[in-house]
């Protein structure tokens, strides 16, 4: 057996280290869209139901006319789509969101709530009207019942707190406050026998969600904590949670309520590190 000279073996070592470093760098800063799946078991459905959660798109693009994102949604085959805020942006053209709506709004029932960036744009009324023109159900302290075959899913939604000068008092049904919208959807659906979903952009308000009659809360806003270290750090920093956010992305148990936080779709701002944009698929299945 021929031995490799010692000098040649030493020459390969730095090359191998360089290749590994480049691969790690590409993996760390990858913005390739990934699909993340969660399953919720409940006795409130008799047949499986599937939804897709979209958050924090900020009108950024996934291929020409959003072909990559639309293809991923079609591949998931959802029964309906939930948009939990910051689908539009306050500094970016709205065309990216409009291209997405062109590809999905006439195929799937879609439900939407505002995020902080829609309110920062000072165009909430215009954007809500635009969404309504596509057939999207805009939820702002409202509730809708979605009939899927022989069963019904209840979807409620509340505006982002940025839209209110005063968040209000817990339990007070004032529609012009965040707590008021929350109280209204709680009151109108408290006795509902159907599986109940709340769309709310902010994941940090867990105390309010856990004390509510919702089976599932869908949120975004945290952008996955922006920087992650697999197995060690779920997120470095998130708006309104600060450093080392507890609710950066994933599935969380809040007493009898489950909260799913999307890491979002945005590619417009700071680099994402080990934090690829994600399309969230949730399967609600009989227990």
LOLOLO-977577 format. One record per residue (C-alpha): residue number from 0; residue in three letters; chain; x, y, z. Coordinates in Angstrom, 3 decimals. Example, Ala and Ser with C-alpha at 12.3 -4.5 7.8 and 13.67 -1.06 7.14 Angstrom:
2
k_r_c_xx_yy_zz
0_ALA_A_12.300_-4.500_7.800
1_SER_A_13.670_-1.060_7.140
//
This chain:
287
k_r_c_xx_yy_zz
0_UNK_A_0.000_0.000_0.000
1_UNK_A_1.401_3.351_-1.094
2_UNK_A_1.691_5.937_1.659
3_UNK_A_0.695_9.540_1.017
4_UNK_A_3.659_11.791_1.708
5_UNK_A_3.397_13.775_4.946
6_UNK_A_3.613_17.144_3.146
7_UNK_A_0.701_16.283_0.845
8_UNK_A_-1.504_15.280_3.792
9_UNK_A_-0.739_18.591_5.491
10_UNK_A_-1.638_20.492_2.301
11_UNK_A_-5.120_18.952_2.238
12_UNK_A_-5.946_19.938_5.810
13_UNK_A_-6.270_23.735_5.279
14_UNK_A_-8.204_23.111_2.041
15_UNK_A_-10.655_20.877_3.905
16_UNK_A_-11.026_23.491_6.648
17_UNK_A_-11.694_26.187_4.036
18_UNK_A_-14.335_24.096_2.270
19_UNK_A_-16.052_23.330_5.587
20_UNK_A_-15.993_27.012_6.511
21_UNK_A_-17.537_28.011_3.165
22_UNK_A_-20.260_25.380_3.479
23_UNK_A_-21.026_26.527_7.016
24_UNK_A_-21.154_30.148_5.856
25_UNK_A_-23.564_29.316_3.033
26_UNK_A_-25.740_27.299_5.390
27_UNK_A_-25.748_30.025_8.035
28_UNK_A_-26.836_32.788_5.673
29_UNK_A_-29.147_30.756_3.442
30_UNK_A_-32.426_32.487_2.635
31_UNK_A_-33.883_29.483_0.839
32_UNK_A_-37.544_29.026_1.728
33_UNK_A_-38.298_26.036_3.916
34_UNK_A_-41.605_24.450_4.938
35_UNK_A_-42.139_23.755_8.642
36_UNK_A_-44.948_21.461_9.784
37_UNK_A_-46.811_21.204_13.081
38_UNK_A_-49.663_18.947_14.198
39_UNK_A_-52.439_19.806_16.653
40_UNK_A_-54.633_17.038_18.052
41_UNK_A_-58.151_17.919_19.174
42_UNK_A_-61.547_16.336_19.746
43_UNK_A_-63.168_19.358_18.061
44_UNK_A_-62.588_18.055_14.527
45_UNK_A_-63.672_14.776_12.982
46_UNK_A_-61.581_15.051_9.831
47_UNK_A_-58.062_16.474_9.320
48_UNK_A_-57.847_20.180_8.508
49_UNK_A_-54.755_21.882_7.116
50_UNK_A_-53.830_25.558_7.173
51_UNK_A_-50.867_27.560_5.939
52_UNK_A_-49.566_30.412_8.089
53_UNK_A_-47.942_33.403_6.359
54_UNK_A_-46.318_36.136_8.429
55_UNK_A_-43.796_38.930_7.993
56_UNK_A_-43.558_38.782_4.216
57_UNK_A_-42.903_42.529_4.065
58_UNK_A_-43.680_42.326_0.333
59_UNK_A_-40.348_40.629_-0.406
60_UNK_A_-40.069_38.321_-3.404
61_UNK_A_-39.626_34.597_-3.885
62_UNK_A_-38.936_34.366_-7.577
63_UNK_A_-40.700_36.125_-10.412
64_UNK_A_-44.298_36.938_-9.454
65_UNK_A_-43.764_34.989_-6.202
66_UNK_A_-43.620_31.701_-8.082
67_UNK_A_-41.503_29.913_-5.438
68_UNK_A_-43.743_30.881_-2.544
69_UNK_A_-46.952_30.170_-4.464
70_UNK_A_-45.619_26.784_-5.561
71_UNK_A_-44.770_25.896_-1.940
72_UNK_A_-48.297_26.855_-0.847
73_UNK_A_-49.873_24.766_-3.597
74_UNK_A_-47.648_21.833_-2.658
75_UNK_A_-48.873_22.040_0.950
76_UNK_A_-52.517_21.753_-0.231
77_UNK_A_-54.060_23.802_2.592
78_UNK_A_-57.771_24.108_3.282
79_UNK_A_-57.261_27.789_4.111
80_UNK_A_-54.558_30.404_4.652
81_UNK_A_-53.934_32.617_7.686
82_UNK_A_-51.945_35.848_7.353
83_UNK_A_-50.783_37.025_10.779
84_UNK_A_-49.463_40.498_10.039
85_UNK_A_-46.664_42.410_8.292
86_UNK_A_-47.656_40.945_4.964
87_UNK_A_-47.135_44.477_3.642
88_UNK_A_-44.272_46.811_4.548
89_UNK_A_-44.122_50.517_5.311
90_UNK_A_-41.052_51.196_3.142
91_UNK_A_-41.292_48.624_0.349
92_UNK_A_-43.584_48.524_-2.675
93_UNK_A_-46.776_46.537_-2.108
94_UNK_A_-46.397_44.768_-5.447
95_UNK_A_-44.801_41.679_-3.892
96_UNK_A_-47.874_41.107_-1.739
97_UNK_A_-50.203_41.795_-4.647
98_UNK_A_-48.388_39.224_-6.778
99_UNK_A_-48.839_36.687_-3.986
100_UNK_A_-52.539_37.472_-3.696
101_UNK_A_-52.902_37.087_-7.457
102_UNK_A_-51.692_33.517_-7.090
103_UNK_A_-53.638_32.348_-4.021
104_UNK_A_-56.603_34.537_-3.092
105_UNK_A_-59.068_33.049_-5.570
106_UNK_A_-58.041_29.475_-4.714
107_UNK_A_-57.995_29.365_-0.896
108_UNK_A_-60.065_31.075_1.809
109_UNK_A_-57.689_33.676_3.273
110_UNK_A_-57.827_35.449_6.646
111_UNK_A_-55.707_38.436_7.618
112_UNK_A_-54.783_40.644_10.577
113_UNK_A_-52.503_43.656_10.656
114_UNK_A_-48.941_43.825_11.935
115_UNK_A_-47.011_46.848_13.115
116_UNK_A_-45.625_47.664_9.654
117_UNK_A_-49.076_48.015_8.112
118_UNK_A_-49.860_50.597_10.777
119_UNK_A_-46.506_52.340_10.329
120_UNK_A_-47.376_52.759_6.650
121_UNK_A_-50.422_54.902_7.584
122_UNK_A_-52.273_53.019_4.844
123_UNK_A_-54.212_50.474_6.853
124_UNK_A_-57.582_51.514_5.433
125_UNK_A_-56.234_51.363_1.874
126_UNK_A_-54.505_48.015_2.439
127_UNK_A_-57.585_46.482_4.059
128_UNK_A_-59.670_47.581_1.092
129_UNK_A_-57.081_46.104_-1.268
130_UNK_A_-57.207_42.771_0.569
131_UNK_A_-61.006_42.796_0.542
132_UNK_A_-60.937_43.357_-3.230
133_UNK_A_-59.071_40.044_-3.523
134_UNK_A_-61.688_38.296_-1.370
135_UNK_A_-59.469_38.118_1.722
136_UNK_A_-61.342_38.253_5.042
137_UNK_A_-59.879_41.091_7.104
138_UNK_A_-60.304_40.392_10.806
139_UNK_A_-60.097_43.380_13.152
140_UNK_A_-61.786_42.267_16.329
141_UNK_A_-64.016_40.078_14.177
142_UNK_A_-64.740_36.366_13.921
143_UNK_A_-65.574_34.192_10.935
144_UNK_A_-66.797_30.608_10.736
145_UNK_A_-65.181_28.547_7.998
146_UNK_A_-67.241_25.558_6.862
147_UNK_A_-65.166_22.665_5.580
148_UNK_A_-67.387_19.781_4.583
149_UNK_A_-69.365_18.727_7.625
150_UNK_A_-67.288_20.626_10.169
151_UNK_A_-66.626_24.232_11.116
152_UNK_A_-63.467_26.093_12.112
153_UNK_A_-63.754_29.450_13.888
154_UNK_A_-61.137_32.094_12.995
155_UNK_A_-60.844_35.331_14.979
156_UNK_A_-58.369_38.142_14.571
157_UNK_A_-57.178_41.256_16.373
158_UNK_A_-55.196_44.218_15.072
159_UNK_A_-51.615_44.846_16.088
160_UNK_A_-51.274_47.032_19.217
161_UNK_A_-49.448_49.644_17.109
162_UNK_A_-52.824_50.625_15.708
163_UNK_A_-54.095_51.873_19.061
164_UNK_A_-53.076_54.924_21.039
165_UNK_A_-54.093_53.046_24.177
166_UNK_A_-54.041_49.251_24.423
167_UNK_A_-56.962_49.457_26.869
168_UNK_A_-57.894_47.579_30.021
169_UNK_A_-57.989_43.781_30.184
170_UNK_A_-61.548_42.464_29.909
171_UNK_A_-63.047_45.756_28.723
172_UNK_A_-64.924_45.337_25.389
173_UNK_A_-63.825_48.608_23.785
174_UNK_A_-63.366_47.977_20.015
175_UNK_A_-60.932_50.885_19.746
176_UNK_A_-58.330_49.184_21.949
177_UNK_A_-56.279_46.014_21.631
178_UNK_A_-57.682_44.521_24.809
179_UNK_A_-61.141_45.554_23.657
180_UNK_A_-60.828_43.604_20.404
181_UNK_A_-59.522_40.613_22.334
182_UNK_A_-62.430_40.810_24.781
183_UNK_A_-64.926_41.024_21.924
184_UNK_A_-63.731_37.870_20.186
185_UNK_A_-63.581_36.077_23.536
186_UNK_A_-67.134_37.078_24.368
187_UNK_A_-68.630_36.190_20.995
188_UNK_A_-67.014_32.748_20.822
189_UNK_A_-66.690_31.645_24.456
190_UNK_A_-69.477_29.065_24.116
191_UNK_A_-68.525_27.938_20.611
192_UNK_A_-68.122_24.153_20.203
193_UNK_A_-65.849_24.622_17.190
194_UNK_A_-62.054_24.596_17.023
195_UNK_A_-61.116_28.232_17.577
196_UNK_A_-58.083_29.971_16.023
197_UNK_A_-56.874_33.458_16.939
198_UNK_A_-54.684_35.452_14.559
199_UNK_A_-52.573_37.977_16.452
200_UNK_A_-49.272_39.357_15.220
201_UNK_A_-47.597_39.577_18.650
202_UNK_A_-46.328_36.361_20.279
203_UNK_A_-45.199_37.961_23.532
204_UNK_A_-48.725_38.485_24.918
205_UNK_A_-48.877_34.950_26.224
206_UNK_A_-50.616_35.819_29.497
207_UNK_A_-53.619_37.123_27.553
208_UNK_A_-53.673_34.154_25.181
209_UNK_A_-53.408_31.508_27.884
210_UNK_A_-56.358_33.052_29.748
211_UNK_A_-58.540_32.957_26.635
212_UNK_A_-60.806_30.295_25.099
213_UNK_A_-58.668_29.841_21.974
214_UNK_A_-57.468_26.430_20.917
215_UNK_A_-54.710_27.810_18.694
216_UNK_A_-53.000_31.206_18.456
217_UNK_A_-51.002_32.022_15.295
218_UNK_A_-48.367_34.772_15.467
219_UNK_A_-45.192_36.111_13.869
220_UNK_A_-43.329_39.385_14.508
221_UNK_A_-40.218_37.840_16.101
222_UNK_A_-38.470_36.998_12.790
223_UNK_A_-37.053_33.913_14.466
224_UNK_A_-34.863_35.985_16.764
225_UNK_A_-32.864_36.946_13.660
226_UNK_A_-29.712_35.015_14.693
227_UNK_A_-29.840_31.382_15.821
228_UNK_A_-27.325_28.760_16.866
229_UNK_A_-28.800_25.316_16.289
230_UNK_A_-29.356_23.341_19.504
231_UNK_A_-27.993_26.223_21.594
232_UNK_A_-29.794_29.490_20.834
233_UNK_A_-33.349_29.683_19.474
234_UNK_A_-33.032_33.406_18.801
235_UNK_A_-30.807_36.344_19.718
236_UNK_A_-33.175_39.309_19.559
237_UNK_A_-36.856_39.892_18.771
238_UNK_A_-38.977_43.053_18.752
239_UNK_A_-40.857_43.614_22.030
240_UNK_A_-39.085_40.635_23.615
241_UNK_A_-35.506_41.876_23.582
242_UNK_A_-32.473_39.612_23.758
243_UNK_A_-32.865_35.834_23.970
244_UNK_A_-36.614_35.875_23.230
245_UNK_A_-38.626_33.001_24.625
246_UNK_A_-41.086_33.014_21.736
247_UNK_A_-38.862_33.436_18.683
248_UNK_A_-40.397_30.645_16.644
249_UNK_A_-41.949_27.247_17.178
250_UNK_A_-44.822_25.566_18.990
251_UNK_A_-45.615_26.556_22.581
252_UNK_A_-48.078_25.239_25.169
253_UNK_A_-49.960_28.001_27.008
254_UNK_A_-52.146_26.090_29.464
255_UNK_A_-55.009_24.759_27.296
256_UNK_A_-53.998_26.917_24.332
257_UNK_A_-51.323_26.143_21.753
258_UNK_A_-49.389_29.014_20.186
259_UNK_A_-47.436_28.641_16.958
260_UNK_A_-44.984_31.404_16.092
261_UNK_A_-43.676_31.614_12.536
262_UNK_A_-40.102_32.743_11.929
263_UNK_A_-41.519_34.706_9.026
264_UNK_A_-40.749_35.229_5.368
265_UNK_A_-38.921_38.559_5.360
266_UNK_A_-35.658_38.904_3.444
267_UNK_A_-35.647_42.699_3.274
268_UNK_A_-33.796_43.772_6.408
269_UNK_A_-30.990_42.373_8.591
270_UNK_A_-29.293_39.100_7.606
271_UNK_A_-30.848_35.942_8.993
272_UNK_A_-28.288_33.574_10.537
273_UNK_A_-29.204_29.858_10.719
274_UNK_A_-32.721_31.205_10.433
275_UNK_A_-34.174_30.453_7.018
276_UNK_A_-37.500_32.042_6.041
277_UNK_A_-40.330_29.631_6.602
278_UNK_A_-43.744_28.671_5.347
279_UNK_A_-45.678_27.150_8.258
280_UNK_A_-48.118_24.276_7.702
281_UNK_A_-50.422_23.258_10.552
282_UNK_A_-52.406_20.033_10.517
283_UNK_A_-55.391_19.937_12.901
284_UNK_A_-56.299_16.296_13.363
285_UNK_A_-58.829_14.312_15.422
286_UNK_A_-57.609_13.271_18.838
//
